Amino acid sequence: MNIALLSVSLNVHSTRRIAIEAEKAGHYVELIDHTKCSVKLGDGKPKIFLGEEDVTSEFDAIIPRIGTKVTRHGSAIVKQFEMNGVFSTARSLGITRARNKVRTLQIMARKGIPIPETLFSINPDNIEDQIRLLGGPPVIIKIQEGTQGLGVILAESKKSAKSIIDTFYKMDTSILLQQYVEEANGEDIRIIVIGNKVIASMKRVSERDEFRSNVHRGGQTEAIEISAKERQIALDATKFLGLGVAGVDLMRSKKGPVLLEVNASPGLKGIEAATGINVAKHIIEFVEKNALRKRRK
């Protein structure tokens, strides 16, 4: 099978791990830098070019690893592969939904998935009211399209919250506000879902004096057994966004588990090290099963 890894470099750990497992399974795998791809429309069948090379019909499957800064372009490339009948581990619509935190939480709320109390606005004239609606400080302020813990700020006082929120509004930066879940104690859970199965789960604990538990922010990890409810939330969230592979982040609150966000290109380094589970191999097996089925149709 010919597999394209849509990523900027094989030096990215997760991309390299997936490539290694694909080659071990006997597949041809090629890095396709989606930032260097172009789509040509309007003259016969639409074509996808990597530079001047036509890669439209070279692959049976693609595994997108789309960066935050190029979500729109990357998703458009994925969409074109999809329209040409190529199997993708993440549909273009799922990628764009998951990348936008507000859109994800809107879908989850509509589907009855528990989430933290969340508010989004662009009105700089009633910031105090917005903070009050969340029960007052401390509040979490998040850039809507941040990743790896970047653009997530804990405002511990009303004064600091007002200053940060006002600054973002004046910079035309889309943000959301969330109630601070103190009882979580700087811990959250990352669950890897592939297809309709939970493959691995770990607890992430923030460093001292750091409330963000992301591995990229220095968070410590350990394997964890999740509850039946946590498992169902992860499976449902992945399905509702239309993703084949996802990293689902949950937090344990007094009211039970709440969903924080869903990552369409979850990192593998932390979860594989913490659990000893070969997640990359599971991704390739998922591709094998679904790409071959699609090809037979």
C-alpha positions as CSV (number, residue, x, y, z in Angstrom):
1,M,0.0,0.0,0.0
2,N,1.2,3.5,-0.8
3,I,0.7,5.9,2.2
4,A,1.3,9.7,2.3
5,L,2.2,11.3,5.5
6,L,1.1,14.9,5.3
7,S,3.6,16.6,7.5
8,V,6.4,19.2,7.2
9,S,9.2,17.0,8.3
10,L,10.2,13.4,9.3
11,N,12.2,15.1,12.1
12,V,8.8,15.5,13.9
13,H,8.8,12.6,16.4
14,S,5.2,11.5,15.8
15,T,5.6,11.7,12.0
16,R,8.8,9.6,12.1
17,R,7.2,7.0,14.4
18,I,4.3,6.5,12.0
19,A,6.6,6.3,9.0
20,I,8.7,3.6,10.8
21,E,5.7,1.5,11.6
22,A,4.3,1.8,8.0
23,E,7.7,0.6,6.6
24,K,7.8,-2.3,9.1
25,A,4.4,-3.4,7.9
26,G,5.7,-3.5,4.3
27,H,4.1,-0.3,3.0
28,Y,5.6,2.4,0.8
29,V,5.4,5.6,2.8
30,E,6.3,9.1,1.6
31,L,6.4,12.5,3.4
32,I,4.2,15.0,1.6
33,D,4.8,18.5,2.9
34,H,1.2,19.9,2.6
35,T,2.6,23.5,2.8
36,K,4.3,22.9,-0.5
37,C,1.2,21.3,-2.2
38,S,-1.0,23.1,-4.7
39,V,-4.4,22.1,-6.1
40,K,-5.3,22.8,-9.7
41,L,-9.0,23.1,-10.6
42,G,-11.0,23.9,-13.7
43,D,-9.3,21.9,-16.4
44,G,-10.5,18.3,-16.3
45,K,-10.1,16.3,-13.1
46,P,-8.7,18.3,-10.2
47,K,-5.0,17.6,-9.5
48,I,-2.8,17.9,-6.5
49,F,0.8,18.9,-7.1
50,L,3.9,18.8,-4.8
51,G,5.9,21.4,-6.5
52,E,5.6,20.3,-10.1
53,E,5.0,16.6,-9.4
54,D,1.4,15.4,-9.8
55,V,0.7,13.3,-6.7
56,T,-3.1,13.0,-7.3
57,S,-3.3,9.3,-7.9
58,E,-0.1,8.0,-6.2
59,F,-1.6,7.0,-2.8
60,D,-4.1,4.7,-1.3
61,A,-4.2,6.5,2.0
62,I,-3.1,9.7,3.7
63,I,-2.3,10.4,7.4
64,P,-2.6,14.1,8.0
65,R,-0.4,15.8,10.6
66,I,-1.5,19.4,9.9
67,G,0.1,22.3,11.8
68,T,-2.0,24.9,13.5
69,K,-0.7,27.8,11.4
70,V,-1.7,26.2,8.1
71,T,-5.0,24.6,9.1
72,R,-7.1,26.0,6.3
73,H,-4.6,25.1,3.5
74,G,-3.8,21.7,5.0
75,S,-7.5,20.9,5.4
76,A,-8.1,21.9,1.7
77,I,-5.3,19.5,0.6
78,V,-6.9,16.7,2.7
79,K,-10.3,17.5,1.2
80,Q,-9.0,17.2,-2.3
81,F,-7.4,13.8,-1.6
82,E,-10.8,12.8,-0.1
83,M,-12.7,13.9,-3.2
84,N,-10.3,11.9,-5.3
85,G,-11.2,8.8,-3.3
86,V,-8.2,8.5,-1.1
87,F,-8.7,7.3,2.5
88,S,-7.7,9.7,5.2
89,T,-7.3,9.0,9.0
90,A,-8.8,12.4,9.6
91,R,-11.4,14.0,7.4
92,S,-10.9,17.6,6.5
93,L,-14.1,18.8,8.3
94,G,-13.0,16.9,11.4
95,I,-9.6,18.7,11.4
96,T,-11.1,22.2,11.1
97,R,-13.7,21.4,13.7
98,A,-11.2,20.1,16.2
99,R,-8.7,22.9,15.6
100,N,-11.3,25.5,16.7
101,K,-12.0,25.1,20.4
102,V,-15.3,26.9,20.3
103,R,-16.7,24.9,17.4
104,T,-15.6,21.7,19.2
105,L,-17.3,22.7,22.5
106,Q,-20.5,23.8,20.6
107,I,-20.8,20.4,19.1
108,M,-20.1,18.6,22.4
109,A,-22.6,20.8,24.2
110,R,-25.3,20.1,21.6
111,K,-24.6,16.3,21.8
112,G,-24.8,16.3,25.6
113,I,-21.0,15.8,26.3
114,P,-20.1,17.4,29.6
115,I,-17.7,20.3,29.3
116,P,-16.5,23.0,31.7
117,E,-18.6,26.2,31.9
118,T,-17.4,28.2,28.9
119,L,-18.1,31.6,27.5
120,F,-17.0,33.4,24.3
121,S,-17.6,36.9,23.3
122,I,-16.0,39.8,21.4
123,N,-17.5,42.6,23.5
124,P,-14.9,44.6,25.3
125,D,-17.6,46.7,27.2
126,N,-18.9,44.0,29.6
127,I,-15.8,42.0,30.5
128,E,-16.8,42.1,34.2
129,D,-20.1,40.6,33.4
130,Q,-18.4,37.9,31.4
131,I,-16.2,37.0,34.3
132,R,-19.2,37.1,36.7
133,L,-21.1,34.7,34.5
134,L,-18.4,32.1,35.1
135,G,-18.5,32.5,38.8
136,G,-15.7,35.1,39.1
137,P,-12.0,34.6,39.1
138,P,-9.8,32.6,38.7
139,V,-10.7,32.0,35.0
140,I,-8.9,30.2,32.2
141,I,-8.4,32.3,29.0
142,K,-7.7,30.3,25.8
143,I,-6.9,31.3,22.3
144,Q,-9.4,29.5,20.1
145,E,-6.9,27.8,17.9
146,G,-4.0,27.3,20.3
147,T,-2.3,23.9,20.7
148,Q,0.2,22.1,23.0
149,G,-0.8,24.4,25.9
150,L,0.2,27.6,24.0
151,G,-2.3,30.5,24.3
152,V,-3.8,29.1,27.6
153,I,-3.6,31.6,30.5
154,L,-4.8,31.4,34.1
155,A,-6.1,34.8,35.3
156,E,-6.2,34.6,39.1
157,S,-7.8,37.9,39.8
158,K,-10.5,40.0,38.3
159,K,-8.0,42.8,37.5
160,S,-5.6,40.5,35.6
161,A,-8.5,38.8,33.8
162,K,-9.9,42.1,32.6
163,S,-6.5,43.3,31.4
164,I,-5.8,40.0,29.5
165,I,-9.2,39.7,28.0
166,D,-9.3,43.4,27.0
167,T,-5.9,43.0,25.3
168,F,-7.0,40.0,23.3
169,Y,-10.2,41.7,22.2
170,K,-8.3,44.8,21.0
171,M,-5.9,42.6,19.1
172,D,-8.9,40.9,17.3
173,T,-7.7,37.6,18.8
174,S,-10.5,35.0,19.2
175,I,-10.6,33.6,22.7
176,L,-12.8,31.7,25.0
177,L,-13.2,31.9,28.8
178,Q,-13.6,28.8,31.0
179,Q,-14.3,28.2,34.6
180,Y,-11.2,27.2,36.5
181,V,-11.6,23.6,37.9
182,E,-9.5,23.9,41.0
183,E,-10.1,20.3,42.2
184,A,-8.4,18.9,39.1
185,N,-5.1,20.1,40.7
186,G,-3.3,20.7,37.5
187,E,-4.0,17.2,36.2
188,D,-5.8,16.0,33.0
189,I,-6.2,12.8,31.0
190,R,-5.2,12.2,27.4
191,I,-7.0,9.4,25.7
192,I,-6.1,8.1,22.2
193,V,-9.0,6.9,20.1
194,I,-8.4,5.1,16.8
195,G,-11.5,4.0,14.9
196,N,-14.1,3.1,17.5
197,K,-11.6,1.9,20.1
198,V,-9.7,3.5,23.0
199,I,-6.1,2.5,22.4
200,A,-4.2,4.2,25.3
201,S,-4.7,6.6,28.1
202,M,-2.5,8.6,30.4
203,K,-2.6,11.1,33.2
204,R,-0.7,14.4,32.8
205,V,0.4,16.3,35.8
206,S,1.6,19.9,35.6
207,E,5.0,21.0,36.8
208,R,5.2,22.9,40.0
209,D,4.0,26.5,39.6
210,E,2.5,25.6,36.2
211,F,-1.2,24.9,35.8
212,R,-0.9,23.5,32.2
213,S,-0.2,19.7,32.1
214,N,0.8,19.4,28.5
215,V,3.9,17.3,27.8
216,H,5.3,20.2,25.8
217,R,5.0,22.4,28.9
218,G,6.9,20.0,31.0
219,G,4.0,18.0,32.4
220,Q,4.7,14.5,33.8
221,T,2.9,11.5,32.5
222,E,1.8,8.1,33.7
223,A,-0.5,5.3,32.4
224,I,-4.0,5.4,33.9
225,E,-7.1,3.3,33.9
226,I,-10.1,5.3,32.8
227,S,-13.7,4.9,33.8
228,A,-16.5,3.6,31.6
229,K,-17.9,7.2,31.4
230,E,-14.5,8.6,30.4
231,R,-14.2,6.0,27.7
232,Q,-17.6,6.7,26.3
233,I,-17.0,10.5,26.3
234,A,-13.7,9.9,24.3
235,L,-15.4,7.6,21.8
236,D,-18.4,9.9,21.3
237,A,-16.3,13.1,21.0
238,T,-14.2,11.5,18.3
239,K,-17.3,10.2,16.4
240,F,-19.1,13.5,16.6
241,L,-16.2,15.4,15.1
242,G,-15.7,12.8,12.3
243,L,-12.2,11.8,13.2
244,G,-10.6,8.4,12.7
245,V,-7.6,9.2,15.0
246,A,-7.9,11.6,17.9
247,G,-6.4,12.6,21.2
248,V,-9.2,13.5,23.6
249,D,-8.4,15.6,26.7
250,L,-10.5,15.3,29.8
251,M,-10.5,16.7,33.3
252,R,-11.9,15.2,36.4
253,S,-14.2,17.7,38.2
254,K,-16.5,17.4,41.2
255,K,-19.4,16.8,38.8
256,G,-17.5,14.1,36.9
257,P,-15.3,14.0,33.8
258,V,-15.5,17.0,31.5
259,L,-14.1,17.3,28.0
260,L,-11.5,20.0,27.4
261,E,-10.6,19.5,23.7
262,V,-10.0,17.1,20.9
263,N,-6.7,16.9,18.9
264,A,-6.9,15.7,15.3
265,S,-3.1,15.1,15.2
266,P,-2.2,13.9,18.7
267,G,1.5,13.6,19.6
268,L,2.7,10.1,20.2
269,K,5.9,10.6,22.2
270,G,4.3,11.1,25.7
271,I,1.5,8.5,25.3
272,E,3.8,5.7,24.0
273,A,6.4,6.4,26.6
274,A,3.9,6.5,29.5
275,T,1.9,3.4,28.4
276,G,4.3,1.2,26.5
277,I,1.6,0.9,23.8
278,N,2.7,1.1,20.1
279,V,0.1,3.7,19.1
280,A,1.8,4.3,15.7
281,K,1.3,0.6,14.8
282,H,-2.3,0.8,15.7
283,I,-2.7,3.8,13.3
284,I,-1.2,1.8,10.5
285,E,-3.4,-1.1,11.2
286,F,-6.4,1.2,11.1
287,V,-5.2,2.5,7.7
288,E,-4.8,-1.0,6.4
289,K,-8.2,-2.1,7.4
290,N,-10.1,1.0,6.0
291,A,-8.0,1.9,2.9
292,L,-8.2,-1.7,1.6
293,R,-12.0,-1.7,2.2
294,K,-12.4,1.6,0.4
295,R,-10.3,0.3,-2.5
296,R,-12.5,-2.8,-2.9
297,K,-15.6,-0.8,-3.2
